[in-house]
Amino acid sequence: MATGNINVSVENIFPLIKKFLYSDHEIFLRELISNATDATLKLKHLTSIGESKAEYGNPFIEVKVDKEGKKIHIIDQGLGMTAEEVEKYINQVAFSGAEEFLDKYKDSAKDSGIIGHFGLGFYSAFMVADKVEIITKSHTDAPAAYWVCDGSPTFILEESDKKERGTEIILHVSEEETEFLEDSKISELLVKYNKFMPVPIKFGTKTETLPKPEDAKEDDPAPTQEVDNIINNPTPAWTKQPADLEDKDYKDFYRELYPMQFEEPLFNIHLNVDYPFNLTGILYFPKLDPSVGIQKDKIQLYQNQVFVTDNVEGIVPEFLTMLRGVIDSPDIPLNVSRSYLQADGAVKKISSYITRKVADKLNSLFKNSREDFEAKWNDIKIVIEYGMLSEDKFFDKAKNFALIPTVDNAYFTFDELKEKIEAAQTDEDGKLVVLYASDKDAQHSYIQAAKEKGYEVALLDSPIVSHLIQKLETTYENTTFVRVDGDHIDNLIKKEDTTVSKLNDEQKEALKTTIENVVPKETYTVQVEAMDSQASPFIITQPEFMRRMKEMQQTGGGGMPMFGNMPESYNLVVNSNHNLVEKINSAENDDAKASLIKQALDLAKLSQNLLKGEDLTNFVKRSFDLI
């Protein structure tokens, strides 16, 4: 029997371990199971290359909870250790690793946002245990060893009579940590961290129902049997080759990841790269409904099948954090702060690889099954549009498959739309004018006016549309986007042929003054214009520039702050060629004129959904009186 002191210069390393890792004390189980998994996979490697005479067999890891004895057992059938290896790996390496870690992080551990503490495995046991025992038998012929330490730098190391290969770790759980003696808590942690570990993990047993024998009566109970409760799936979909998986396998795996998610994913992207870094994974496009609010933090990050975090900011480009799925990479440095991670070269490469893979997958879906892509457009557009705004490299690829729908449910890429409208929608200065609506119902009369001219109207209704069209206008020269309610249609796309006015300039000015005396000056700017006599007499429009700046300000970023707070202001375009104008001009007195102007303004407001409250009540009353 040997007793000794663990070779650390910090006498009170155990209180430090408890204190600094306390906020994350549940990771002890992840760490000890990771070590057990490593020991098992190393043995597999040694037996496969003939360096170990042991029979590998079908090893598993077992977790047992002894509530009465206040103990947790973690048992593996892996490599095992000799007494010399216990001395080296437990007394020297593990604790010097612990000390180095605490040195590095004790000032910043609370706020550095440490993601994982891999490689610090064994000593994390002391976050929850007052005393830890190790009973271990090497895969060689060496005798088994027993080690015990009670959370002070003193330990005992002696021979043991363990017969089976592998290691058993026994944690004597401290009074403050008894929640870890509840089966439900251990089960929850195993599912959280170890659901996809590569070695089967047993936790108790479960009852399985067997098929009834053929001669059984109808009311005979079905036979049952007790089987090992294996909590993990050691070969999850992302560890397999895409060629070995079918659509059903991807959907089943999605359900395994998100048991509470009832909607099927739209499609998936299988990631698999081994140079210049290692990365595997599967990303899913879920059905996204911007009105419900986008849920982020649904992508899970693993390191060699061990769950690390579901905050993948910095590793996955921000616009893709709306996706779901799994990324697994041994190359992501996990025991460092977030700011380091975001500056890390390997991580930047991973981020741009993922962007490229997503763009390529979308492009091939678009090319190979355009109809299906169009059907899914409304569910995926928010990710694509956000990506086009935030990543130039993505924009360059996406402009080939990003779609612009029209109010008639046709879909065009920007180049296709440009080709379709070029002849009709180029104005007198040679500028291409893309007309768009953001709400088919609210802007119906304006859409109709545009269609009567033979113009195509795009439907752009996502929350970031004002930012997106700004980006498109700067990318494509000589192109401008205007919403159909931005002005009278002849002013939106100015052509050379001007309509002759029934009123001369003097009469126009007099009409303008008459109307300005009736409508609220702070809300409406009156314009008297010669238009087709069939066009509406009064049209309310909102200047594109002002409205867009306000919208951009409201959705964050861009725009100009002073526009965000300005009151709503509109143009009131009056058609000087309409019969109503003649009627106003020839009315017998100012009251009669005012009455006609108010009625016409309210009708124009009604068509824009702007007539509300008291104004609406008065309008209805006035209309009844007129009838």
C-alpha positions in Angstrom: 0.0 0.0 0.0 1.3 3.5 -0.8 0.1 6.8 0.5 1.3 10.0 -0.9 0.6 13.6 -1.6 -0.8 14.7 -4.9 1.9 16.9 -6.5 0.2 20.3 -6.6 1.5 23.6 -5.3 -2.0 24.9 -4.5 -2.7 23.3 -1.1 -6.4 24.1 -1.4 -7.1 23.1 -5.0 -10.2 21.1 -4.0 -12.1 24.1 -2.6 -11.0 26.0 -5.8 -12.4 23.3 -8.0 -15.7 23.4 -6.2 -15.9 27.2 -6.2 -14.9 27.9 -9.7 -16.7 25.2 -11.5 -19.7 25.3 -9.2 -21.9 27.1 -11.7 -21.5 24.2 -14.1 -21.1 21.3 -11.5 -23.3 18.9 -13.5 -20.6 18.5 -16.1 -18.8 16.0 -13.7 -20.9 13.2 -15.3 -20.1 14.3 -18.8 -16.4 14.3 -18.0 -16.3 10.9 -16.3 -18.3 9.3 -19.1 -16.1 11.0 -21.7 -13.0 9.4 -20.0 -14.7 6.0 -19.9 -15.5 6.4 -23.6 -11.9 7.3 -24.4 -10.7 4.3 -22.5 -13.0 2.0 -24.4 -12.2 3.5 -27.9 -8.4 3.3 -27.2 -8.8 -0.3 -26.3 -10.7 -0.9 -29.6 -7.8 0.8 -31.5 -5.1 -1.3 -29.7 -6.9 -4.6 -30.3 -7.5 -3.7 -34.0 -3.8 -3.1 -34.6 -2.8 -6.1 -32.5 -1.1 -4.2 -29.7 -3.4 -5.6 -27.1 -4.2 -9.3 -26.5 -7.5 -8.4 -24.9 -10.8 -9.5 -26.4 -12.7 -6.3 -27.2 -16.1 -7.9 -27.3 -19.2 -5.5 -27.0 -18.2 -3.2 -24.2 -20.6 -0.7 -22.6 -20.4 1.9 -19.8 -22.7 1.6 -16.8 -23.9 4.3 -14.5 -25.4 3.2 -11.1 -26.9 5.3 -8.4 -26.9 4.0 -4.8 -29.2 6.4 -3.0 -29.0 4.9 0.4 -25.2 4.6 0.3 -25.0 8.1 -1.3 -22.8 6.9 -4.1 -22.6 7.1 -7.9 -20.7 4.3 -9.8 -19.4 4.8 -13.3 -18.1 1.5 -14.7 -16.4 0.9 -18.0 -14.9 -2.1 -19.8 -12.1 -0.2 -21.4 -8.3 0.0 -21.3 -8.0 0.1 -17.5 -4.9 1.3 -15.6 -1.9 -0.2 -13.8 -0.8 1.3 -10.5 1.9 3.2 -12.3 -0.6 4.6 -14.7 -2.9 5.7 -11.9 0.1 7.4 -10.3 1.0 9.2 -13.6 -2.5 10.0 -15.0 -4.4 10.7 -11.8 -1.9 12.1 -9.4 0.3 14.0 -11.8 -1.4 14.8 -15.1 -5.0 15.3 -14.0 -4.2 17.6 -11.1 -1.5 19.6 -12.9 -4.1 20.1 -15.6 -6.6 21.2 -13.0 -4.1 23.6 -11.5 -3.2 25.1 -14.8 -6.8 25.6 -15.7 -7.6 27.4 -12.4 -4.5 29.6 -12.7 -5.7 30.6 -16.1 -9.3 31.2 -15.3 -9.8 31.9 -11.6 -10.1 35.6 -12.2 -12.3 35.4 -15.3 -14.1 32.0 -14.9 -17.3 33.6 -13.9 -17.5 36.0 -16.9 -15.3 34.4 -19.6 -18.3 32.3 -20.7 -16.2 29.1 -20.7 -18.0 26.7 -23.0 -16.6 23.4 -22.0 -13.9 22.0 -19.7 -12.7 19.1 -21.8 -9.5 17.5 -20.8 -10.0 18.5 -17.2 -12.0 15.3 -16.8 -11.3 13.3 -13.7 -10.9 16.0 -11.1 -14.3 17.5 -11.8 -15.6 14.5 -9.7 -14.6 16.6 -6.6 -17.2 19.2 -7.5 -19.9 16.8 -6.3 -18.0 14.2 -4.1 -16.3 14.4 -0.8 -14.4 11.2 -1.5 -13.6 9.4 -4.8 -12.5 5.8 -5.3 -11.0 4.2 -8.4 -10.9 0.5 -8.9 -9.1 -0.4 -12.1 -7.7 -3.4 -14.0 -5.5 -2.9 -17.0 -6.0 -4.9 -20.3 -2.4 -6.2 -19.7 -1.5 -8.8 -17.1 -0.7 -6.2 -14.4 -2.5 -6.5 -11.1 -5.6 -4.4 -10.5 -5.2 -1.1 -8.5 -7.3 0.7 -5.9 -7.0 4.5 -5.3 -8.9 6.7 -2.9 -8.8 10.4 -2.1 -11.0 12.4 0.3 -10.7 15.8 -1.3 -7.4 16.7 0.4 -4.1 16.4 -1.4 -3.5 13.0 0.3 -4.3 9.8 -1.4 -3.9 6.0 -0.9 -2.9 3.6 -3.7 -2.9 -0.2 -3.2 -3.6 -3.4 -5.0 -7.1 -4.6 -5.7 -8.7 -7.9 -6.4 -10.8 -6.7 -9.3 -11.0 -9.4 -12.0 -12.7 -7.8 -15.0 -10.8 -5.4 -17.3 -11.8 -1.7 -17.1 -12.3 1.0 -14.5 -14.9 1.7 -11.8 -15.1 5.2 -10.3 -17.2 5.6 -7.1 -18.2 9.0 -6.0 -19.3 9.6 -2.4 -21.7 12.4 -3.0 -21.4 15.4 -0.7 -24.3 16.7 1.4 -24.9 19.8 -0.8 -25.0 17.7 -4.0 -27.7 15.1 -3.1 -29.8 16.1 -6.2 -27.4 13.9 -8.1 -28.6 10.8 -6.2 -32.0 11.1 -7.9 -32.4 8.8 -10.9 -34.4 11.4 -12.7 -31.5 13.9 -12.5 -28.9 11.5 -13.7 -31.2 10.4 -16.5 -31.7 14.0 -17.5 -27.9 14.6 -17.6 -27.2 11.4 -19.6 -29.8 12.4 -22.2 -28.4 16.0 -22.3 -24.7 15.3 -22.7 -24.4 11.6 -23.7 -27.3 10.9 -26.0 -25.1 10.2 -29.0 -21.9 9.0 -27.3 -20.1 6.3 -29.4 -20.2 3.6 -26.7 -23.5 2.2 -25.3 -24.3 3.6 -21.9 -26.5 1.6 -19.5 -28.6 3.2 -16.8 -30.8 0.6 -15.0 -33.3 -1.5 -16.9 -36.6 -1.0 -18.6 -39.6 -3.1 -19.3 -40.1 -4.1 -23.0 -43.4 -5.5 -24.3 -43.1 -8.6 -26.5 -45.4 -9.8 -29.2 -48.2 -12.1 -28.0 -47.9 -15.8 -28.8 -50.1 -16.9 -31.6 -52.4 -19.1 -29.4 -52.9 -16.3 -26.8 -56.5 -15.2 -25.9 -57.5 -11.6 -26.7 -57.6 -10.5 -23.1 -54.3 -12.2 -22.1 -51.7 -9.5 -21.2 -48.8 -9.2 -23.6 -45.6 -10.8 -22.2 -42.9 -8.4 -21.0 -39.2 -8.7 -20.3 -36.6 -6.6 -18.5 -33.9 -5.3 -20.7 -30.9 -3.0 -20.2 -31.9 0.7 -20.5 -29.4 1.9 -23.0 -29.8 5.7 -23.0 -27.8 6.6 -26.1 -27.7 6.1 -29.8 -24.0 5.3 -30.5 -24.2 5.7 -34.2 -26.3 8.8 -34.9 -27.1 9.9 -38.5 -24.3 12.5 -38.7 -21.6 9.8 -38.1 -22.7 7.9 -41.3 -22.0 8.6 -44.9 -24.8 10.5 -46.8 -24.9 7.6 -49.3 -26.0 5.3 -46.5 -28.9 7.4 -45.4 -32.3 7.9 -46.9 -34.8 10.7 -46.5 -36.6 8.8 -43.7 -33.3 8.4 -41.7 -32.8 12.2 -41.7 -36.4 12.8 -40.6 -36.2 10.1 -37.9 -33.0 11.7 -36.6 -34.7 15.1 -36.6 -37.3 13.6 -34.3 -34.6 12.2 -32.1 -33.1 15.6 -31.7 -36.4 17.5 -31.2 -38.9 15.0 -29.7 -41.4 17.9 -29.1 -41.2 19.3 -32.6 -44.3 18.1 -34.6 -43.6 19.7 -37.9 -41.3 17.9 -40.4 -38.1 19.8 -41.5 -38.2 21.2 -45.0 -34.9 19.7 -46.0 -31.4 19.0 -44.6 -27.8 19.6 -45.4 -25.2 16.9 -44.5 -21.8 18.4 -43.6 -18.8 16.2 -44.0 -15.3 17.7 -44.3 -11.9 16.4 -43.2 -9.5 19.1 -44.5 -8.4 21.7 -43.5 -10.4 20.8 -40.4 -12.6 18.0 -39.2 -16.3 18.6 -39.2 -19.4 16.5 -39.6 -23.0 17.3 -38.9 -26.5 17.7 -40.3 -28.4 21.0 -40.5 -32.1 21.2 -41.0 -34.2 24.0 -42.4 -37.3 24.1 -40.2 -40.6 25.8 -41.2 -39.9 29.4 -40.1 -42.8 31.7 -39.2 -41.4 35.2 -38.7 -44.6 36.3 -37.0 -44.0 33.9 -34.1 -40.5 35.1 -33.6 -37.5 33.1 -34.7 -36.1 30.6 -32.2 -32.3 30.5 -32.2 -30.0 28.2 -30.2 -31.4 25.1 -31.7 -28.2 23.8 -33.2 -26.3 21.5 -30.9 -22.5 21.5 -30.9 -20.7 18.2 -30.1 -17.1 17.3 -29.8 -16.6 13.7 -30.8 -20.3 12.9 -30.1 -20.2 14.6 -26.6 -22.7 17.4 -26.3 -21.0 20.7 -25.5 -23.4 23.6 -26.0 -26.4 24.8 -28.0 -25.0 28.4 -28.3 -23.1 28.1 -31.6 -22.7 31.9 -32.1 -19.3 32.5 -33.9 -19.1 28.9 -35.2 -22.2 29.1 -37.3 -22.8 32.4 -39.3 -25.4 34.4 -37.5 -28.0 34.1 -40.2 -27.9 30.3 -40.0 -28.5 30.2 -36.2 -32.2 30.0 -37.1 -31.6 26.5 -38.5 -31.6 23.3 -36.4 -29.4 20.3 -36.2 -25.9 19.1 -35.1 -22.3 20.1 -35.7 -19.6 17.8 -34.5 -15.9 18.9 -34.6 -12.9 17.8 -32.7 -11.1 20.9 -34.0 -13.1 23.5 -32.1 -11.2 24.7 -29.0 -13.8 24.3 -26.3 -12.2 25.3 -23.1 -11.8 28.9 -24.0 -13.8 32.1 -23.8 -16.2 33.2 -26.5 -14.1 36.2 -27.6 -11.1 33.9 -28.3 -13.4 31.6 -30.2 -14.6 34.3 -32.5 -11.1 35.4 -33.3 -9.8 31.8 -33.9 -8.7 31.1 -37.5 -10.1 27.5 -37.6 -13.5 28.7 -36.4 -13.6 31.4 -39.1 -12.9 28.7 -41.7 -15.6 26.5 -40.3 -18.1 29.4 -40.4 -17.3 30.1 -44.1 -17.4 26.4 -45.0 -20.9 26.1 -43.5 -22.1 29.2 -45.4 -20.8 27.8 -48.7 -22.3 24.3 -48.1 -25.7 25.9 -47.3 -25.6 28.1 -50.4 -24.6 25.1 -52.6 -27.4 23.0 -51.3 -30.0 25.7 -51.8 -28.7 26.3 -55.3 -28.9 22.6 -56.2 -32.5 22.4 -54.8 -33.4 25.4 -56.9 -31.9 23.9 -60.1 -33.1 20.3 -59.6 -36.6 20.9 -58.3 -37.6 24.4 -58.8 -41.3 23.8 -58.3 -40.6 22.4 -54.8 -38.2 25.2 -54.0 -40.8 27.8 -54.9 -43.4 26.0 -52.7 -41.0 26.3 -49.8 -39.9 29.8 -50.5 -42.0 31.5 -47.9 -40.8 29.2 -45.2 -37.1 29.7 -45.9 -36.9 33.2 -47.3 -36.2 34.9 -44.0 -32.9 32.9 -43.6 -31.9 33.6 -47.2 -32.7 37.3 -47.2 -31.0 37.8 -43.8 -27.9 35.9 -45.2 -27.9 38.1 -48.3 -27.8 41.2 -46.1 -25.2 40.0 -43.7 -22.7 38.0 -45.7 -21.4 39.2 -49.1 -20.1 35.8 -50.1 -23.5 34.3 -49.5 -25.2 37.2 -51.4 -23.0 36.5 -54.5 -24.3 32.9 -54.6 -27.8 33.6 -53.4 -28.6 36.1 -56.1 -28.9 33.1 -58.5 -31.6 31.4 -56.5 -33.2 34.0 -54.3 -36.7 34.5 -55.5 -38.9 37.5 -56.0 -42.6 36.5 -56.0 -45.2 38.6 -57.7 -48.7 39.4 -56.5 -50.0 36.7 -58.9 -47.9 34.0 -57.3 -45.3 33.7 -60.0 -41.6 33.5 -58.9 -38.6 35.0 -60.6 -34.9 35.4 -59.8 -33.9 39.0 -60.0 -32.3 38.5 -63.4 -35.5 36.8 -64.7 -37.7 39.6 -63.4 -35.4 42.2 -64.9 -35.6 40.5 -68.3 -39.4 40.3 -68.1 -40.1 43.9 -67.1 -37.3 45.7 -68.9 -39.3 46.8 -71.9 -42.4 48.1 -70.1 -40.9 49.3 -66.8 -37.9 51.4 -67.9 -38.7 55.1 -67.3 -37.8 58.1 -69.5 -34.3 58.4 -67.9 -33.5 54.7 -68.7 -33.9 53.6 -65.2 -35.5 50.2 -64.5 -38.4 50.5 -62.0 -39.3 47.5 -59.9 -42.8 48.0 -58.5 -43.6 46.1 -55.3 -46.4 45.7 -52.8 -46.0 44.6 -49.2 -49.7 43.8 -48.5 -51.9 42.6 -51.3 -55.2 43.6 -49.6 -54.2 47.0 -48.2 -52.6 48.1 -51.5 -55.1 46.4 -53.8 -56.3 49.6 -55.7 -52.6 50.6 -56.4 -51.8 47.1 -57.6 -54.8 47.3 -59.9 -53.7 50.6 -61.3 -50.3 49.2 -62.1 -51.7 46.1 -63.7 -54.0 48.2 -65.9 -50.8 49.7 -67.3 -49.5 46.2 -68.0 -46.9 46.4 -65.2 -45.7 43.5 -63.1 -45.9 44.0 -59.3 -43.6 42.0 -57.0 -44.7 41.0 -53.5 -42.0 41.7 -50.9 -43.4 41.3 -47.4 -40.6 40.2 -45.1 -39.7 42.3 -42.1 -36.3 43.2 -43.6 -37.5 44.1 -47.1 -36.4 47.8 -46.9 -32.8 46.8 -46.1 -32.8 44.1 -48.8 -34.0 46.4 -51.6 -31.4 48.9 -50.6 -28.8 46.2 -51.0 -30.2 45.2 -54.4 -30.3 48.8 -55.6 -26.6 49.3 -54.8 -25.7 46.0 -56.5 -27.6 46.4 -59.7 -26.9 49.7 -61.4 -29.8 51.8 -62.8 -32.4 50.0 -60.8 -34.9 51.4 -58.3 -37.5 49.7 -56.2 -40.7 51.6 -55.4 -43.8 50.5 -53.5 -47.0 50.8 -55.6 -48.5 53.2 -53.1 -45.5 55.6 -53.3 -47.1 57.8 -55.9 -49.6 57.9 -58.7 -48.6 55.1 -61.2 -47.7 57.6 -64.0 -45.3 59.3 -61.6 -43.7 56.0 -60.4 -42.7 55.1 -63.9 -42.5 58.4 -65.8 -42.9 58.1 -69.5 -42.5 60.8 -72.1 -46.1 61.1 -73.2 -47.7 63.6 -70.8 -51.4 63.8 -70.3 -53.0 67.2 -71.2 -54.6 69.0 -68.3 -58.1 70.4 -68.5 -57.1 73.2 -66.1 -54.5 75.9 -66.8 -51.8 76.7 -64.2 -53.8 79.4 -62.6 -56.8 77.2 -62.1 -54.6 74.4 -60.7 -53.1 76.8 -58.1 -56.6 78.0 -57.1 -57.8 74.4 -56.7 -54.7 73.5 -54.7 -55.4 76.5 -52.3 -59.1 75.5 -51.9 -58.1 71.9 -51.0 -55.3 73.0 -48.6 -57.8 75.1 -46.7 -59.8 71.9 -45.9 -57.3 69.1 -45.4 -54.8 69.0 -42.4 -51.6 70.7 -43.6 -49.3 68.8 -41.2 -50.3 65.4 -42.6 -50.9 66.0 -46.4 -48.9 67.7 -49.1 -51.3 68.5 -52.0 -50.2 67.9 -55.6 -52.6 68.8 -58.5 -51.7 66.7 -61.5 -53.1 65.9 -65.0 -53.9 62.2 -65.2 -56.2 59.9 -67.1 -59.8 61.0 -66.4 -60.6 57.4 -65.4 -57.9 57.5 -62.6 -59.1 58.2 -59.1 -59.8 61.8 -58.2 -57.9 61.8 -54.9 -55.0 59.4 -54.3 -53.0 59.2 -51.0 -49.4 58.2 -51.4 -46.4 58.0 -49.1 -43.0 59.0 -50.6 -40.8 55.9 -51.0 -37.7 57.5 -49.5 -39.3 58.7 -46.3 -41.3 55.5 -45.7 -38.2 53.3 -46.4 -36.0 55.3 -43.9 -38.7 55.0 -41.2 -39.0 51.2 -41.8 -35.3 50.7 -41.8 -35.0 52.6 -38.5 -37.8 50.5 -37.0 -36.2 47.1 -38.0 -32.8 48.2 -36.7 -29.7 49.2 -38.6 -29.5 51.5 -41.6 -32.0 54.3 -42.3 -31.6 57.7 -40.8 -32.4 58.2 -37.1 -34.3 61.5 -37.7 -36.8 59.8 -39.9 -37.6 57.1 -37.3 -39.4 59.6 -35.1 -41.1 61.8 -37.7 -44.9 61.8 -37.8 -46.6 60.0 -40.7 -46.9 62.3 -43.7 -48.6 61.7 -47.0 -48.9 63.2 -50.5 -52.5 63.9 -51.6 -52.4 63.6 -55.4 -55.5 65.3 -57.0 -56.4 64.4 -60.6 -57.2 67.7 -62.3 -58.9 65.8 -65.2 -61.5 64.0 -63.1 -65.2 65.1 -63.2 -65.2 65.5 -59.4 -62.7 68.4 -59.7 -65.2 70.2 -62.0 -67.9 69.6 -59.4 -65.7 71.1 -56.6 -64.9 74.1 -58.8 -68.5 74.7 -59.7 -69.9 74.2 -56.1 -72.1 77.1 -55.0 -70.2 78.0 -51.8 -67.2 77.2 -49.7 -69.2 74.8 -47.4 -70.4 72.8 -50.4 -66.8 72.6 -51.7 -65.4 71.6 -48.3 -68.1 68.9 -48.0 -67.1 67.3 -51.4 -63.3 67.6 -50.5 -63.8 65.9 -47.1 -65.9 63.1 -48.7 -63.3 62.5 -51.4 -60.4 62.6 -48.9 -62.2 60.1 -46.7 -62.8 57.7 -49.6 -59.1 58.0 -50.5 -58.2 57.3 -46.9 -60.6 54.3 -46.8 -58.9 52.8 -49.8 -55.6 53.0 -47.9 -57.0 51.6 -44.6 -56.3 55.0 -43.0 -59.8 55.9 -42.0 -60.3 55.1 -38.4 -62.0 56.2 -35.1 -63.9 59.4 -35.1 -63.1 60.2 -38.7 -64.7 56.9 -39.8 -67.8 57.5 -37.7 -68.3 61.0 -39.2 -67.7 59.6 -42.7 -70.4 56.9 -42.3 -72.9 59.4 -40.9 -72.1 61.9 -43.7 -72.5 59.1 -46.3 -75.9 58.1 -45.0 -77.0 61.8 -45.1 -75.9 62.0 -48.8 -77.9 58.8 -49.6 
